[in-house]
Amino acid sequence: MSFPASAPLLSDARRALAVFAHPDDVDFGCAGTIAGWVDEGIEVAYLVATRGDAGGFDETERAEMPRLREAEQRAAAAAVGVRQVEFLDGYRDGALAPTMDLRRDITAAIRRFRPDRVLTSSPLRRWEQLSGPSHPDHLAVGEAVTCAIYPDARNRFAHPDLLAEGLEPWVVREVWYFGGPSPDHAVDITDRFDRKVAAMRAHRSQTDHFEVETWIRDRLTTVADNAGLPPGRLAEAFTVLRTE
């Protein structure tokens, strides 16, 4: 199973919401693209489903990890110009599933922020790369976000308690999936590479054990080459679908 070809992009997007499972997911995959959206004047917000309590590579106390990783994500967001970062409560790193509770909480965020565009992880597994993009939490969030976009966020009879909170239905017009099979929309981030690296380095608990700049440059070079960009360019790649 794969995605269809990407759709033409919205020409009038003004607000974008990025929804991911863990602190650092959005930066490893999408920070350069988001920096470009911010430069274009698009208002971007982040919603993170967990505080990454199962992450890290050293002897940091487990009880300290959620506070540490939340602070890292806020610093990473600032590096690309994103000021609004929200975290969901009650979800554990490594135990996410596309439950009705998760769908409801994502729907509430969509109705609050009212984005034209949502960016999230792919709900489709890449069998050739079981690590990284195919982490079960990533797949679960991708599925929950997809269900929140359609039908939940636009259906006033879904999660009726949200109406009582003043959260009226909202139609997300475009969704960008990261990490799925055969992404065909490449974004040249060469001029924003330094900001992506800064965002990734902000996640010190996750990146201090390797050389971030070399590691990510190699991967973005491969993406750009596969997309047919000129030599020396760097890119992130997505599948973009319209929801209307």
C-alpha positions, 0 to 999 in steps of 0.5 A, a space after each residue: 500500500 502506498 500514497 497517491 501522487 501528491 496534490 498541488 499545494 494550497 496557494 493561500 495557507 495561512 496557518 499550519 499545525 504539526 502533530 507528532 508523537 515525540 519531542 524531536 520528531 518534527 525537527 528530524 523530519 521537517 524543521 527546514 520546511 517549517 522554517 520556510 513556512 515561517 519565513 513565508 508568514 505562515 503561522 505554525 504551531 506544534 502539538 506533541 502527543 507525549 513528552 518522550 519519557 522513553 527516550 535518551 541515551 544516558 543515565 538521566 533519571 527517567 522521572 526527569 526525562 519528560 521535563 527535559 525533553 519538553 524544554 528541548 522541544 520548546 528550544 528547538 521550535 524557537 530555532 525555526 521561529 515557532 512560538 506555540 508548542 502544546 503537549 498532550 497529557 496522559 499518553 506514554 512514549 512507546 504506548 500510543 494507539 489511535 484511540 478515540 481519546 487521542 482522536 478527540 484530543 487532536 480534534 480539539 487542537 485542530 478546532 482551537 488552532 483552525 489550520 489550513 494545513 496539518 503536518 504529521 507522520 505517515 500512518 503507512 509503514 515503510 517495510 524497507 525501513 522499520 526503524 525511525 519513520 515506522 516507529 509504532 507511535 509515529 504510525 499511531 499518531 499519523 492514523 489518529 491525525 488522519 481520523 481527526 482531520 476526517 471526519 472528526 474535526 469537521 463533524 459537529 456530532 463527533 466528540 460533542 463535548 467539544 461544542 460545549 467547550 466552544 470548539 466549532 467544527 473546522 475543515 483542514 484543507 491539506 495534509 502533509 505526511 512525513 516518513 511514508 512510502 515513496 514521498 514525491 514532494 521535495 522541499 529544498 531547505 539548503 538555505 535553512 539547513 543551519 536552522 534545522 541543525 540548530 533545532 536538532 541540536 536543541 534535543 541534546 538528550 537525543 543527539 549529543 551522542 552523534 555528529 548531527 550536522 554530518 548525519 543529517 547532511 548526508 540524508 538530506 543530500 540523498 533526498 535531494 538527489 532522489 528528487 532530481 535537485 541540482 548537486 549540492 542541494 538539501 531537501 526534505 520530502 513529503 506526500 501532500 494530499 488535499 482533503 476537500 
